Amino acid sequence: KQVDGWQDMPLTQAAQTVQVSAYPDHYAQWEQQAADLVTEHWNS
């Protein structure tokens, strides 16, 4: 919540702003799979 505009950022950009990873796009390949899992199990 301390990153201004995080709600409107791509997930990988918001994460990179917080983590400052040496591999900023590393997790992008898993973003859709993670979103699908959350959607499937959120209200289970």
C-alpha distance matrix in Angstrom:
0.0 3.8 5.5 7.3 8.8 7.3 9.0 12.2 12.4 14.7 13.3 15.2 13.9 10.2 11.6 13.8 11.5 10.1 13.6 16.0 18.6 22.2 22.3 19.4 21.0 22.3 20.2 20.6 24.0 22.5 19.8 22.2 23.7 20.4 19.6 23.2 23.0 20.0 21.8 25.0 23.9 21.0 23.5 26.4
3.8 0.0 3.8 6.2 9.1 8.5 11.2 13.6 13.3 15.9 14.8 16.0 14.0 10.6 12.0 13.3 10.2 9.1 12.8 14.5 17.6 21.1 21.8 19.0 21.2 22.7 21.1 21.7 25.3 24.2 21.7 24.5 26.1 22.9 22.4 26.1 26.0 23.2 25.2 28.4 27.3 24.6 27.2 29.9
5.5 3.8 0.0 3.8 6.3 5.7 9.1 10.8 10.0 12.7 12.2 13.1 10.6 7.6 9.8 10.8 7.5 7.7 11.5 12.7 15.8 19.0 19.4 16.3 18.3 20.3 19.0 19.1 22.8 22.2 19.5 22.3 24.3 21.5 20.9 24.7 25.0 22.5 24.3 27.6 27.0 24.6 27.4 30.1
7.3 6.2 3.8 0.0 3.8 5.6 8.3 9.3 9.5 13.0 13.5 14.8 12.0 9.5 12.6 13.3 10.2 11.3 15.0 15.7 18.8 21.8 21.9 18.6 20.2 22.6 21.3 20.8 24.5 24.1 21.1 23.5 25.9 23.3 22.2 25.9 26.6 24.0 25.3 28.8 28.5 25.8 28.5 31.5
8.8 9.1 6.3 3.8 0.0 3.8 5.4 5.6 6.6 10.3 11.5 13.4 10.7 8.7 12.3 13.5 11.0 12.6 16.0 16.8 19.4 22.2 21.8 18.2 19.1 21.7 20.1 19.1 22.6 22.3 19.1 21.0 23.7 21.5 19.8 23.4 24.7 22.1 22.9 26.6 26.8 24.1 26.8 29.8
7.3 8.5 5.7 5.6 3.8 0.0 3.8 5.4 5.1 8.1 8.2 10.4 8.4 5.7 9.0 10.9 9.1 10.2 13.4 14.7 16.9 20.0 19.3 15.7 16.6 18.7 16.8 16.1 19.6 18.9 15.7 17.9 20.4 17.9 16.6 20.3 21.2 18.8 20.0 23.5 23.5 21.1 24.0 26.8
9.0 11.2 9.1 8.3 5.4 3.8 0.0 3.8 5.7 8.3 8.7 11.8 10.7 8.4 11.5 13.9 12.6 13.5 16.4 18.0 19.8 22.9 21.7 18.1 18.3 20.3 18.0 16.7 19.9 19.0 15.4 16.9 19.4 17.1 15.0 18.5 19.7 17.0 17.6 21.3 21.6 18.9 21.6 24.7
12.2 13.6 10.8 9.3 5.6 5.4 3.8 0.0 3.8 6.8 8.8 11.5 9.9 9.0 12.5 14.1 13.1 14.9 17.6 18.5 20.2 22.8 21.4 17.6 17.5 20.1 18.1 16.2 19.4 19.1 15.5 16.8 19.9 18.1 15.9 19.3 21.1 18.9 19.1 22.8 23.6 21.3 24.0 27.0
12.4 13.3 10.0 9.5 6.6 5.1 5.7 3.8 0.0 3.8 6.1 8.0 6.2 5.9 9.4 10.6 10.1 12.3 14.6 15.1 16.6 19.1 17.6 13.9 13.8 16.5 14.9 13.1 16.5 16.6 13.3 15.2 18.2 16.6 15.1 18.6 20.3 18.5 19.3 22.8 23.6 21.7 24.8 27.5
14.7 15.9 12.7 13.0 10.3 8.1 8.3 6.8 3.8 0.0 3.8 5.5 5.3 6.4 8.7 10.0 10.9 12.9 14.3 14.9 15.5 17.7 15.6 12.0 11.0 13.6 11.8 9.6 12.8 13.1 9.9 11.8 15.0 13.8 12.6 15.9 17.9 16.6 17.5 20.8 21.8 20.5 23.8 26.1
13.3 14.8 12.2 13.5 11.5 8.2 8.7 8.8 6.1 3.8 0.0 3.8 5.5 5.2 6.2 8.6 10.0 11.0 12.0 13.4 13.7 16.3 14.2 10.9 10.2 11.9 9.4 8.1 11.4 10.9 7.7 10.3 12.8 11.0 10.3 14.0 15.3 14.0 15.5 18.6 19.2 18.0 21.5 23.6
15.2 16.0 13.1 14.8 13.4 10.4 11.8 11.5 8.0 5.5 3.8 0.0 3.8 5.5 5.1 6.0 8.6 10.0 10.1 10.8 10.5 12.8 10.5 7.2 6.6 8.6 7.0 6.0 9.8 10.1 8.1 11.3 13.6 12.2 12.5 15.9 17.0 16.3 18.2 21.0 21.6 20.8 24.4 26.1
13.9 14.0 10.6 12.0 10.7 8.4 10.7 9.9 6.2 5.3 5.5 3.8 0.0 3.8 5.4 5.1 6.1 8.8 9.8 9.7 10.7 12.9 11.5 7.8 8.4 11.2 10.4 9.5 13.3 13.9 11.7 14.7 17.2 15.7 15.6 19.2 20.4 19.3 21.0 24.0 24.5 23.3 26.8 28.8
10.2 10.6 7.6 9.5 8.7 5.7 8.4 9.0 5.9 6.4 5.2 5.5 3.8 0.0 3.8 5.5 5.1 6.6 8.7 9.9 11.5 14.5 13.6 10.1 11.2 13.3 11.8 11.5 15.2 14.9 12.4 15.4 17.6 15.3 15.1 18.8 19.6 17.9 19.8 22.9 23.0 21.3 24.7 27.0
11.6 12.0 9.8 12.6 12.3 9.0 11.5 12.5 9.4 8.7 6.2 5.1 5.4 3.8 0.0 3.8 5.4 5.3 5.9 7.9 8.7 12.1 11.2 8.3 9.7 10.8 9.2 10.1 13.6 13.1 11.3 14.8 16.3 13.9 14.6 18.2 18.4 17.0 19.5 22.3 22.0 20.8 24.4 26.2
13.8 13.3 10.8 13.3 13.5 10.9 13.9 14.1 10.6 10.0 8.6 6.0 5.1 5.5 3.8 0.0 3.8 5.3 5.0 4.9 6.1 9.1 8.7 5.7 8.3 10.0 9.9 10.7 14.3 14.6 13.4 17.0 18.6 16.7 17.6 21.1 21.5 20.5 22.9 25.6 25.5 24.4 28.1 29.8
11.5 10.2 7.5 10.2 11.0 9.1 12.6 13.1 10.1 10.9 10.0 8.6 6.1 5.1 5.4 3.8 0.0 3.8 5.9 5.8 8.7 11.6 12.1 9.1 11.8 13.8 13.5 14.1 17.7 17.9 16.2 19.6 21.4 19.2 19.6 23.3 23.7 22.2 24.5 27.4 27.1 25.6 29.0 31.1
10.1 9.1 7.7 11.3 12.6 10.2 13.5 14.9 12.3 12.9 11.0 10.0 8.8 6.6 5.3 5.3 3.8 0.0 3.8 5.9 8.6 12.2 12.9 10.7 13.4 14.4 13.7 15.1 18.5 18.0 16.5 20.0 21.3 18.6 19.3 23.0 22.8 21.1 23.8 26.5 25.8 24.2 27.6 29.5
13.6 12.8 11.5 15.0 16.0 13.4 16.4 17.6 14.6 14.3 12.0 10.1 9.8 8.7 5.9 5.0 5.9 3.8 0.0 3.8 5.4 9.1 10.0 8.7 11.7 12.0 11.8 13.9 17.0 16.6 15.9 19.7 20.5 18.1 19.5 23.0 22.5 21.4 24.4 26.7 25.9 24.9 28.4 29.9
16.0 14.5 12.7 15.7 16.8 14.7 18.0 18.5 15.1 14.9 13.4 10.8 9.7 9.9 7.9 4.9 5.8 5.9 3.8 0.0 3.8 6.7 8.5 7.3 10.9 11.9 12.7 14.5 17.6 18.0 17.5 21.3 22.4 20.4 21.8 25.3 25.2 24.3 27.1 29.5 29.0 28.1 31.7 33.2
18.6 17.6 15.8 18.8 19.4 16.9 19.8 20.2 16.6 15.5 13.7 10.5 10.7 11.5 8.7 6.1 8.7 8.6 5.4 3.8 0.0 3.8 5.2 5.4 8.8 8.9 10.4 12.6 15.2 15.9 16.1 19.8 20.7 19.0 20.9 24.1 23.9 23.6 26.5 28.5 28.2 27.7 31.4 32.6
22.2 21.1 19.0 21.8 22.2 20.0 22.9 22.8 19.1 17.7 16.3 12.8 12.9 14.5 12.1 9.1 11.6 12.2 9.1 6.7 3.8 0.0 3.8 6.0 9.1 9.1 11.7 13.7 15.9 17.2 17.9 21.5 22.3 21.3 23.3 26.2 26.2 26.3 29.1 31.0 30.9 30.7 34.5 35.5
22.3 21.8 19.4 21.9 21.8 19.3 21.7 21.4 17.6 15.6 14.2 10.5 11.5 13.6 11.2 8.7 12.1 12.9 10.0 8.5 5.2 3.8 0.0 3.8 5.7 5.4 8.5 10.3 12.2 13.8 14.7 18.2 19.0 18.4 20.5 23.1 23.4 23.8 26.4 28.2 28.5 28.5 32.3 33.2
19.4 19.0 16.3 18.6 18.2 15.7 18.1 17.6 13.9 12.0 10.9 7.2 7.8 10.1 8.3 5.7 9.1 10.7 8.7 7.3 5.4 6.0 3.8 0.0 3.8 5.7 7.6 8.5 11.3 12.9 12.9 16.4 17.8 16.9 18.4 21.4 22.0 22.0 24.4 26.6 27.0 26.6 30.4 31.7
21.0 21.2 18.3 20.2 19.1 16.6 18.3 17.5 13.8 11.0 10.2 6.6 8.4 11.2 9.7 8.3 11.8 13.4 11.7 10.9 8.8 9.1 5.7 3.8 0.0 3.8 5.6 5.3 7.9 10.1 10.3 13.5 15.1 14.9 16.3 19.0 20.0 20.4 22.4 24.5 25.3 25.3 29.1 30.2
22.3 22.7 20.3 22.6 21.7 18.7 20.3 20.1 16.5 13.6 11.9 8.6 11.2 13.3 10.8 10.0 13.8 14.4 12.0 11.9 8.9 9.1 5.4 5.7 3.8 0.0 3.8 5.7 6.9 8.6 10.0 13.2 13.9 13.7 16.0 18.2 18.7 19.5 21.9 23.5 24.1 24.5 28.3 29.0
20.2 21.1 19.0 21.3 20.1 16.8 18.0 18.1 14.9 11.8 9.4 7.0 10.4 11.8 9.2 9.9 13.5 13.7 11.8 12.7 10.4 11.7 8.5 7.6 5.6 3.8 0.0 3.8 5.4 5.6 6.6 10.1 10.6 10.0 12.3 14.7 15.0 15.7 18.2 19.8 20.4 20.7 24.5 25.2
20.6 21.7 19.1 20.8 19.1 16.1 16.7 16.2 13.1 9.6 8.1 6.0 9.5 11.5 10.1 10.7 14.1 15.1 13.9 14.5 12.6 13.7 10.3 8.5 5.3 5.7 3.8 0.0 3.8 5.4 5.2 8.1 9.9 10.0 11.3 13.7 15.0 15.7 17.5 19.4 20.6 20.8 24.5 25.5
24.0 25.3 22.8 24.5 22.6 19.6 19.9 19.4 16.5 12.8 11.4 9.8 13.3 15.2 13.6 14.3 17.7 18.5 17.0 17.6 15.2 15.9 12.2 11.3 7.9 6.9 5.4 3.8 0.0 3.8 5.8 7.5 8.3 9.7 11.5 12.9 14.2 15.8 17.4 18.7 20.2 21.1 24.7 25.2
22.5 24.2 22.2 24.1 22.3 18.9 19.0 19.1 16.6 13.1 10.9 10.1 13.9 14.9 13.1 14.6 17.9 18.0 16.6 18.0 15.9 17.2 13.8 12.9 10.1 8.6 5.6 5.4 3.8 0.0 3.8 5.7 5.3 6.1 8.6 10.0 10.7 12.3 14.3 15.4 16.6 17.6 21.2 21.6
19.8 21.7 19.5 21.1 19.1 15.7 15.4 15.5 13.3 9.9 7.7 8.1 11.7 12.4 11.3 13.4 16.2 16.5 15.9 17.5 16.1 17.9 14.7 12.9 10.3 10.0 6.6 5.2 5.8 3.8 0.0 3.8 5.5 5.2 6.2 8.7 10.0 10.7 12.3 14.3 15.6 15.9 19.5 20.5
22.2 24.5 22.3 23.5 21.0 17.9 16.9 16.8 15.2 11.8 10.3 11.3 14.7 15.4 14.8 17.0 19.6 20.0 19.7 21.3 19.8 21.5 18.2 16.4 13.5 13.2 10.1 8.1 7.5 5.7 3.8 0.0 3.8 5.4 5.0 6.1 8.6 9.9 10.5 12.2 14.3 15.0 18.3 19.2
23.7 26.1 24.3 25.9 23.7 20.4 19.4 19.9 18.2 15.0 12.8 13.6 17.2 17.6 16.3 18.6 21.4 21.3 20.5 22.4 20.7 22.3 19.0 17.8 15.1 13.9 10.6 9.9 8.3 5.3 5.5 3.8 0.0 3.8 5.5 5.1 6.3 8.7 9.9 10.5 12.3 13.8 17.1 17.3
20.4 22.9 21.5 23.3 21.5 17.9 17.1 18.1 16.6 13.8 11.0 12.2 15.7 15.3 13.9 16.7 19.2 18.6 18.1 20.4 19.0 21.3 18.4 16.9 14.9 13.7 10.0 10.0 9.7 6.1 5.2 5.4 3.8 0.0 3.8 5.4 5.1 6.2 8.6 9.9 10.7 11.5 15.1 15.6
19.6 22.4 20.9 22.2 19.8 16.6 15.0 15.9 15.1 12.6 10.3 12.5 15.6 15.1 14.6 17.6 19.6 19.3 19.5 21.8 20.9 23.3 20.5 18.4 16.3 16.0 12.3 11.3 11.5 8.6 6.2 5.0 5.5 3.8 0.0 3.8 5.5 5.2 6.1 8.6 10.0 10.1 13.6 14.8
23.2 26.1 24.7 25.9 23.4 20.3 18.5 19.3 18.6 15.9 14.0 15.9 19.2 18.8 18.2 21.1 23.3 23.0 23.0 25.3 24.1 26.2 23.1 21.4 19.0 18.2 14.7 13.7 12.9 10.0 8.7 6.1 5.1 5.4 3.8 0.0 3.8 5.5 5.1 6.1 8.6 9.9 12.8 13.3
23.0 26.0 25.0 26.6 24.7 21.2 19.7 21.1 20.3 17.9 15.3 17.0 20.4 19.6 18.4 21.5 23.7 22.8 22.5 25.2 23.9 26.2 23.4 22.0 20.0 18.7 15.0 15.0 14.2 10.7 10.0 8.6 6.3 5.1 5.5 3.8 0.0 3.8 5.4 5.0 6.1 8.1 11.2 11.1
20.0 23.2 22.5 24.0 22.1 18.8 17.0 18.9 18.5 16.6 14.0 16.3 19.3 17.9 17.0 20.5 22.2 21.1 21.4 24.3 23.6 26.3 23.8 22.0 20.4 19.5 15.7 15.7 15.8 12.3 10.7 9.9 8.7 6.2 5.2 5.5 3.8 0.0 3.8 5.4 5.3 5.3 8.9 10.0
21.8 25.2 24.3 25.3 22.9 20.0 17.6 19.1 19.3 17.5 15.5 18.2 21.0 19.8 19.5 22.9 24.5 23.8 24.4 27.1 26.5 29.1 26.4 24.4 22.4 21.9 18.2 17.5 17.4 14.3 12.3 10.5 9.9 8.6 6.1 5.1 5.4 3.8 0.0 3.8 5.7 5.5 8.1 9.5
25.0 28.4 27.6 28.8 26.6 23.5 21.3 22.8 22.8 20.8 18.6 21.0 24.0 22.9 22.3 25.6 27.4 26.5 26.7 29.5 28.5 31.0 28.2 26.6 24.5 23.5 19.8 19.4 18.7 15.4 14.3 12.2 10.5 9.9 8.6 6.1 5.0 5.4 3.8 0.0 3.8 6.1 7.7 7.6
23.9 27.3 27.0 28.5 26.8 23.5 21.6 23.6 23.6 21.8 19.2 21.6 24.5 23.0 22.0 25.5 27.1 25.8 25.9 29.0 28.2 30.9 28.5 27.0 25.3 24.1 20.4 20.6 20.2 16.6 15.6 14.3 12.3 10.7 10.0 8.6 6.1 5.3 5.7 3.8 0.0 3.8 5.7 5.0
21.0 24.6 24.6 25.8 24.1 21.1 18.9 21.3 21.7 20.5 18.0 20.8 23.3 21.3 20.8 24.4 25.6 24.2 24.9 28.1 27.7 30.7 28.5 26.6 25.3 24.5 20.7 20.8 21.1 17.6 15.9 15.0 13.8 11.5 10.1 9.9 8.1 5.3 5.5 6.1 3.8 0.0 3.8 5.8
23.5 27.2 27.4 28.5 26.8 24.0 21.6 24.0 24.8 23.8 21.5 24.4 26.8 24.7 24.4 28.1 29.0 27.6 28.4 31.7 31.4 34.5 32.3 30.4 29.1 28.3 24.5 24.5 24.7 21.2 19.5 18.3 17.1 15.1 13.6 12.8 11.2 8.9 8.1 7.7 5.7 3.8 0.0 3.8
26.4 29.9 30.1 31.5 29.8 26.8 24.7 27.0 27.5 26.1 23.6 26.1 28.8 27.0 26.2 29.8 31.1 29.5 29.9 33.2 32.6 35.5 33.2 31.7 30.2 29.0 25.2 25.5 25.2 21.6 20.5 19.2 17.3 15.6 14.8 13.3 11.1 10.0 9.5 7.6 5.0 5.8 3.8 0.0
